[in-house]
């Protein structure tokens, strides 16, 4: 694939030929204790493997299928939990924003602001995120072609912010199904910014469980291997220590017990692929 620029995130270098990096964590902050335990467990694995990590968890899941579904602790409590994650693990953190009013507070705590896929065309939100000075991760909307992502990139660049990541997370394929068009990855990379493959959201079955989304976690590993083989800069995984009891996206989450072995396999592939990029 075409070369892209490197983004600095503290001591981490993302893209531009740097080794593979990981964005991972539970979908939503379930409790202070749980999110800290997950951050500690994931960071210990990635440190052993010398794999750069950005920890991800959401303070609010504003797009849940059902009104009754758990959304998260909210902005104030959620950011306090993520601040503790940074302090206790030393790992950079990422979370979503849904409204312009949230951007300033999130940028004050988090290293990366994520634009959710459903909001990837929202001009005011993209511009506010760009103006914050934080690194911005654009999730490609399920309804958006890879070619159209350049418009979101330009909205952020208009603020003078070049600290941009672009994430593929599957495209709508009929009802309650997603598919990853692997052609998307070199197209996105052609815009010049690091490209991430969100594997676990790509195996989601949106609304497929009636009042919640379903998932096909058995395809996490083959899809992750395909992404690394295609030369992505980063892999995104929602990871949970007990997916069956997760309060959000458990149906498509990777069990924590399987994380280390999967990452070992992906790093083996990356060492072969990276020199070709």
C-alpha positions in Angstrom: 0.0 0.0 0.0 1.0 3.6 -0.4 3.2 5.1 2.3 1.6 7.4 4.9 2.7 9.9 7.5 3.6 9.1 11.1 1.5 10.5 13.9 3.2 11.0 17.3 1.2 10.2 20.4 3.4 10.8 23.4 6.2 8.3 23.0 4.3 6.3 20.4 4.8 6.5 16.7 1.7 5.5 14.6 1.8 4.8 10.9 4.6 5.9 8.5 6.2 2.5 8.6 6.2 2.1 12.4 5.2 -1.3 13.8 1.6 -2.3 14.3 -0.3 -0.7 17.1 -3.4 -1.7 19.0 -6.5 0.1 20.1 -8.3 -2.0 22.7 -10.6 -2.1 25.7 -14.2 -2.9 26.8 -16.9 -1.2 24.7 -18.2 0.8 27.6 -17.0 1.8 31.0 -19.0 -0.6 33.2 -17.4 0.5 36.5 -14.2 2.1 37.8 -13.0 -1.2 39.1 -13.7 -3.1 35.8 -12.2 -0.5 33.4 -9.0 -0.3 35.5 -8.7 -4.0 35.7 -9.1 -4.4 32.0 -6.6 -1.6 31.3 -4.1 -3.2 33.6 -4.5 -6.7 32.0 -4.4 -5.5 28.4 -1.4 -3.2 29.1 0.6 -6.0 30.7 0.1 -8.2 27.6 1.1 -5.5 25.2 4.1 -4.5 27.2 5.3 -8.0 27.2 4.9 -8.1 23.4 6.3 -4.6 22.9 3.1 -3.6 21.1 2.0 0.1 21.3 -1.4 0.3 23.0 -4.1 3.0 23.1 -6.8 2.0 25.6 -10.4 2.5 24.5 -13.6 2.6 26.4 -16.8 4.8 26.1 -18.4 7.0 28.8 -21.6 6.9 26.8 -23.0 4.7 24.1 -25.5 7.0 22.6 -26.4 4.7 19.7 -27.6 1.6 21.6 -30.3 -0.3 19.8 -32.8 -0.2 22.7 -33.8 2.6 25.1 -33.4 0.1 27.9 -29.8 -0.8 27.1 -26.9 0.4 29.4 -25.2 3.5 28.0 -22.4 4.1 30.4 -21.5 6.3 33.5 -21.8 9.6 31.6 -19.2 12.3 30.8 -18.0 13.4 34.2 -17.7 10.0 35.9 -16.4 8.4 32.7 -13.6 10.9 32.2 -12.6 10.5 35.8 -12.2 6.7 35.2 -10.2 7.3 32.1 -8.0 9.8 33.9 -7.2 7.1 36.5 -6.4 4.6 33.7 -3.8 7.0 32.3 -2.3 7.7 35.8 -2.1 4.1 36.9 -1.1 2.4 33.6 0.7 5.2 31.7 -1.2 4.2 28.6 -2.8 6.8 26.3 -6.6 6.7 26.2 -9.3 7.1 23.5 -13.0 7.7 23.9 -15.9 8.8 21.7 -17.7 12.2 21.5 -21.3 12.6 20.3 -21.8 16.3 20.7 -19.7 19.4 20.2 -20.3 20.3 23.9 -18.3 17.2 25.0 -15.2 17.9 23.0 -13.3 20.3 25.3 -13.7 18.1 28.4 -12.7 15.0 26.5 -9.7 16.6 25.0 -8.6 17.7 28.5 -8.3 14.0 29.5 -8.0 11.8 26.4 -5.2 11.6 23.9 -7.4 10.5 21.1 -11.0 11.8 20.4 -13.0 9.3 18.4 -15.8 10.3 15.9 -18.3 7.5 15.9 -19.2 5.9 12.6 -22.8 7.1 12.7 -21.5 10.7 13.1 -18.6 10.6 10.6 -20.2 13.3 8.4 -21.2 15.7 11.2 -19.3 18.8 10.2 -19.5 20.7 13.5 -18.4 17.7 15.5 -15.4 17.0 13.2 -14.3 20.7 13.2 -14.6 21.0 17.0 -12.5 17.8 17.4 -9.9 19.2 15.1 -9.8 22.5 16.9 -9.2 20.7 20.2 -5.7 19.8 19.2 -6.1 16.2 20.2 -5.5 13.3 17.8 -8.8 12.5 16.0 -9.8 9.0 15.0 -12.6 9.0 12.3 -14.6 5.8 12.2 -15.8 5.3 8.6 -19.6 5.2 8.6 -21.2 2.0 7.6 -23.1 4.0 5.0 -20.0 5.8 3.6 -17.7 4.7 0.8 -14.0 4.8 1.5 -13.6 7.5 -1.1 -15.9 9.8 0.8 -13.9 9.7 4.0 -11.6 12.3 2.5 -14.3 14.9 3.2 -14.2 14.2 7.0 -10.4 14.4 6.8 -10.6 17.8 5.1 -13.0 19.1 7.8 -10.4 18.3 10.5 -7.5 19.5 8.4 -9.3 22.9 7.9 -8.5 23.6 11.6 -4.8 23.0 11.0 -4.9 19.7 12.8 -3.0 16.9 11.0 -3.1 14.4 13.9 -5.7 12.1 12.2 -6.4 8.4 12.2 -8.9 6.7 9.9 -10.7 3.5 10.9 -12.5 1.0 8.7 -15.3 -0.8 10.6 -17.3 -2.5 7.9 -20.1 -1.5 5.6 -23.8 -2.2 5.7 -24.6 -5.3 3.7 -28.3 -5.7 3.6 -30.1 -5.7 7.0 -28.3 -6.6 10.3 -25.0 -7.4 8.6 -21.7 -5.8 7.8 -18.9 -6.7 5.4 -15.4 -5.4 5.1 -14.3 -4.5 1.5 -10.6 -5.0 1.7 -10.1 -2.5 -1.1 -11.1 0.1 1.4 -7.8 -0.2 3.3 -5.4 1.0 0.5 -8.0 3.6 -0.5 -8.0 5.0 3.0 -4.2 4.8 3.3 -4.0 6.8 0.1 -5.2 9.9 2.0 -1.9 9.9 3.8 -2.9 9.0 7.4 -2.5 5.9 9.5 -5.3 3.3 8.9 -6.9 1.1 11.5 -9.1 -1.9 11.1 -11.8 -2.2 13.7 -12.2 -5.9 13.7 -14.7 -6.5 16.4 -17.2 -3.9 15.2 -16.8 -5.4 11.7 -18.1 -8.8 12.9 -21.1 -7.1 14.6 -24.6 -7.9 13.4 -26.3 -4.5 14.0 -29.6 -4.9 15.7 -29.4 -8.6 14.9 -30.5 -9.7 18.4 -33.7 -7.8 18.3 -33.2 -5.4 21.2 -29.4 -5.4 20.8 -26.7 -6.2 18.2 -25.5 -9.7 17.6 -22.0 -10.7 16.5 -19.8 -13.4 14.9 -16.7 -13.5 17.1 -15.5 -16.6 15.4 -14.4 -14.4 12.5 -12.3 -12.0 14.6 -9.0 -13.7 14.0 -9.3 -14.3 10.3 -10.4 -10.8 9.7 -7.6 -9.4 11.9 -5.0 -11.5 10.0 -6.4 -10.3 6.7 -6.1 -6.7 7.8 -2.5 -7.1 8.9 -1.7 -8.9 5.7 -3.1 -5.9 3.8 -0.8 -3.6 5.7 -3.0 -1.7 8.2 -1.2 0.4 10.7 -3.4 -0.5 13.7 -5.9 -3.1 14.8 -8.9 -2.1 17.0 -10.4 -4.8 19.3 -13.1 -4.6 21.9 -11.9 -6.9 24.6 -13.8 -8.1 27.7 -12.9 -10.6 30.4 -16.5 -12.1 30.3 -18.2 -11.2 27.0 -21.4 -13.1 28.0 -21.9 -10.6 30.8 -20.7 -7.5 29.0 -23.0 -4.5 29.3 -22.4 -3.5 25.6 -21.2 -5.4 22.5 -20.4 -8.6 24.3 -21.7 -10.6 21.3 -18.8 -9.3 19.1 -16.1 -8.8 21.8 -12.8 -10.8 22.0 -12.4 -12.7 25.3 -9.4 -11.4 27.2 -8.1 -14.9 27.6 -7.6 -15.0 23.8 -5.9 -11.7 23.3 -2.3 -12.6 23.9 -2.2 -15.5 21.4 -4.0 -13.5 18.7 -1.6 -10.6 19.1 1.4 -12.9 18.9 0.1 -14.2 15.6 -0.6 -10.7 14.3 2.9 -9.5 15.2 4.4 -12.5 13.4 2.6 -11.4 10.3 3.4 -7.8 10.7 7.1 -8.4 10.8 6.8 -10.1 7.4 4.4 -7.5 5.9 5.8 -4.3 7.2 9.0 -4.2 5.0 6.8 -4.3 1.9 4.9 -1.2 2.8 
